[in-house]
Amino acid sequence: MPVVSEIRKQGRSVEVEFDDGSILRCDRSFSLASSLAVGQAIDGAILGRLSEQALRHDASTSAKRWLSARPRSRVDIARRLNRRGIPETIVEETLAEMERRGLLNDRAYARLWADGRTLSRPRSSRMVRSELIAQGVDSALATEAVEEIDDNANALTLARKRARHFQGEYAVYQRRTSAALIRRGFSHEIVRSAMQTAWDERDDD
């Protein structure tokens, strides 16, 4: 039977090495790891089950920790677990459990992302949709999330901010503001209208 030859702890990780060269890696919060001691012999079948339990615990603990920091998409969590070397079957089981418990919800995540963009960094619905798809959100959910984004209103908000404090001729304002709004995904037509409206309001003031 494998015998524990060394136990190493670093940060959140624990590595239990056995005399046959095998290593059990787990999160420090995995309670069964604390019961192991150097010199202890463990049946191979039990060690196999222990290793699988450690992987499941690590996957669940890591996913919860990432989601507690900020909302994330299903694909983002899956990628992070894959990079930790978690087997695909355990990854899928972990994600399904997170969804059942309401901790992982791509529809809610997509709406939150879209709302955040509108409030803090306005950009076109097309660009926000592309951002969501790039993060692994289903295209239908991404489309649904941006349905209430008003491109005209967002473009006008940005144009007003630039016009309000701009010192110079309209031609310079137009060139700089046009480039900035187009980079945020707004169409040329929406950009032209927003810039003219914002400039006219500035003159009225």
C-alpha positions as CSV (number, residue, x, y, z in Angstrom):
1,M,0.0,0.0,0.0
2,P,1.2,3.6,-0.7
3,V,2.7,5.3,2.3
4,V,2.7,9.0,2.9
5,S,6.3,10.2,2.5
6,E,5.8,14.0,2.6
7,I,3.1,16.7,3.1
8,R,3.7,20.1,1.6
9,K,1.5,23.1,2.2
10,Q,1.7,26.4,0.3
11,G,-1.1,29.0,0.3
12,R,-4.4,27.3,-0.4
13,S,-2.8,24.1,-1.8
14,V,-1.7,20.9,-0.1
15,E,0.4,18.2,-1.8
16,V,0.6,14.8,-0.2
17,E,3.4,12.7,-1.7
18,F,3.5,8.9,-1.4
19,D,6.5,6.5,-1.5
20,D,5.4,5.1,-4.9
21,G,5.8,8.6,-6.5
22,S,2.0,9.4,-6.6
23,I,0.9,12.8,-5.4
24,L,-2.5,13.9,-4.0
25,R,-3.1,17.6,-4.7
26,C,-6.0,19.3,-3.0
27,D,-7.3,22.6,-1.6
28,R,-6.4,23.2,2.0
29,S,-10.1,23.2,3.0
30,F,-10.4,19.6,1.9
31,S,-11.0,18.1,5.3
32,L,-9.8,14.6,4.5
33,A,-6.4,15.9,3.7
34,S,-5.9,17.0,7.3
35,S,-6.3,13.5,8.5
36,L,-3.3,12.2,6.6
37,A,0.1,12.0,8.3
38,V,3.7,11.1,7.2
39,G,4.2,7.3,7.5
40,Q,0.5,6.5,7.1
41,A,-0.3,3.7,4.7
42,I,-3.4,4.0,2.5
43,D,-5.1,1.3,0.4
44,G,-4.7,2.1,-3.3
45,A,-8.5,1.9,-4.0
46,I,-9.2,4.3,-1.1
47,L,-6.5,6.6,-2.4
48,G,-8.1,6.6,-5.8
49,R,-11.5,7.6,-4.3
50,L,-9.8,10.2,-2.2
51,S,-8.1,11.8,-5.2
52,E,-11.4,12.0,-7.0
53,Q,-13.1,13.6,-4.0
54,A,-10.2,16.1,-3.8
55,L,-10.7,17.1,-7.4
56,R,-14.5,17.6,-6.9
57,H,-13.8,19.6,-3.8
58,D,-11.2,21.7,-5.6
59,A,-13.5,22.3,-8.6
60,S,-16.4,23.4,-6.4
61,T,-14.4,25.5,-4.0
62,S,-12.6,27.3,-6.9
63,A,-15.8,28.0,-8.8
64,K,-17.5,29.4,-5.8
65,R,-14.4,31.6,-5.0
66,W,-14.3,33.0,-8.6
67,L,-18.1,33.7,-8.6
68,S,-18.0,35.4,-5.2
69,A,-15.4,37.9,-6.7
70,R,-17.7,38.8,-9.6
71,P,-20.3,37.2,-11.9
72,R,-18.7,35.1,-14.6
73,S,-20.0,33.2,-17.6
74,R,-20.2,29.4,-17.7
75,V,-17.4,29.2,-20.3
76,D,-15.1,31.3,-18.2
77,I,-15.5,29.1,-15.2
78,A,-15.0,26.0,-17.4
79,R,-11.8,27.4,-18.9
80,R,-10.4,28.2,-15.4
81,L,-11.2,24.7,-14.1
82,N,-9.6,23.1,-17.2
83,R,-6.4,25.1,-16.6
84,R,-6.3,23.7,-13.1
85,G,-6.3,20.2,-14.6
86,I,-9.8,19.2,-13.5
87,P,-11.2,16.4,-15.6
88,E,-13.9,17.3,-18.0
89,T,-16.5,15.1,-16.4
90,I,-16.0,16.8,-13.0
91,V,-16.0,20.2,-14.7
92,E,-19.4,19.5,-16.2
93,E,-20.8,18.2,-13.0
94,T,-19.5,21.2,-11.1
95,L,-21.0,23.6,-13.6
96,A,-24.4,21.8,-13.5
97,E,-24.4,22.0,-9.7
98,M,-23.6,25.7,-9.8
99,E,-26.5,26.3,-12.2
100,R,-28.9,24.2,-10.1
101,R,-28.1,26.3,-7.1
102,G,-28.5,29.6,-9.0
103,L,-24.8,30.5,-8.6
104,L,-24.1,30.3,-12.3
105,N,-26.6,31.9,-14.7
106,D,-25.5,33.0,-18.2
107,R,-28.7,34.9,-18.8
108,A,-28.4,37.0,-15.6
109,Y,-24.7,37.4,-16.3
110,A,-25.3,38.7,-19.8
111,R,-27.9,41.2,-18.6
112,L,-25.7,42.4,-15.8
113,W,-22.8,42.9,-18.2
114,A,-25.0,44.8,-20.7
115,D,-26.3,47.1,-17.9
116,G,-22.8,47.7,-16.6
117,R,-21.6,48.8,-20.0
118,T,-24.5,51.2,-20.4
119,L,-23.9,52.8,-17.0
120,S,-20.1,53.0,-16.9
121,R,-18.7,52.5,-20.5
122,P,-21.5,53.2,-23.1
123,R,-21.0,51.4,-26.4
124,S,-23.1,50.0,-29.1
125,S,-25.4,47.0,-28.6
126,R,-23.5,45.3,-31.4
127,M,-20.2,45.6,-29.6
128,V,-21.7,44.5,-26.2
129,R,-23.2,41.5,-28.0
130,S,-19.8,40.7,-29.5
131,E,-18.1,41.0,-26.0
132,L,-20.6,38.5,-24.5
133,I,-20.2,36.0,-27.3
134,A,-16.4,36.3,-26.9
135,Q,-16.9,35.3,-23.3
136,G,-18.7,32.2,-24.3
137,V,-22.3,33.4,-23.8
138,D,-24.8,31.8,-26.2
139,S,-25.6,34.1,-29.1
140,A,-29.3,34.0,-28.4
141,L,-28.7,35.0,-24.8
142,A,-26.3,37.7,-25.9
143,T,-28.9,39.1,-28.3
144,E,-31.6,39.1,-25.6
145,A,-29.3,40.9,-23.2
146,V,-28.7,43.9,-25.5
147,E,-32.3,44.3,-26.7
148,E,-32.9,47.3,-24.4
149,I,-29.6,49.1,-25.2
150,D,-30.4,52.4,-26.9
151,D,-27.5,53.1,-29.3
152,N,-28.8,56.6,-30.1
153,A,-29.0,57.5,-26.4
154,N,-25.6,56.0,-25.6
155,A,-23.9,57.8,-28.5
156,L,-25.5,61.1,-27.5
157,T,-24.4,60.7,-23.9
158,L,-20.8,60.3,-25.0
159,A,-21.0,63.1,-27.6
160,R,-22.4,65.5,-24.9
161,K,-19.6,64.7,-22.5
162,R,-17.1,65.6,-25.2
163,A,-18.9,68.7,-26.5
164,R,-19.5,70.1,-23.0
165,H,-15.9,70.8,-22.3
166,F,-14.5,71.0,-25.8
167,Q,-12.6,74.2,-26.6
168,G,-12.1,74.5,-30.3
169,E,-13.8,74.4,-33.7
170,Y,-16.5,72.0,-34.6
171,A,-14.4,70.4,-37.3
172,V,-11.8,69.3,-34.7
173,Y,-14.6,68.2,-32.3
174,Q,-16.2,66.2,-35.1
175,R,-13.1,64.4,-36.1
176,R,-12.1,63.4,-32.6
177,T,-15.5,62.5,-31.4
178,S,-16.4,60.6,-34.5
179,A,-13.3,58.4,-34.1
180,A,-14.1,57.8,-30.4
181,L,-17.7,56.8,-31.0
182,I,-16.9,54.6,-34.0
183,R,-14.4,52.7,-31.9
184,R,-17.2,52.0,-29.5
185,G,-19.2,50.3,-32.3
186,F,-21.7,53.0,-33.2
187,S,-22.7,53.4,-36.9
188,H,-21.7,56.4,-38.9
189,E,-25.3,57.6,-39.1
190,I,-25.8,57.4,-35.3
191,V,-22.5,59.1,-34.7
192,R,-23.2,62.0,-37.1
193,S,-26.6,62.6,-35.5
194,A,-25.3,62.4,-31.9
195,M,-22.4,64.8,-32.6
196,Q,-24.6,67.4,-34.3
197,T,-27.2,67.3,-31.5
198,A,-24.6,67.6,-28.8
199,W,-22.9,70.5,-30.5
200,D,-26.2,72.3,-31.1
201,E,-27.1,71.9,-27.4
202,R,-23.7,73.3,-26.5
203,D,-24.3,76.4,-28.6
204,D,-27.8,76.9,-27.1
205,D,-26.3,76.9,-23.6
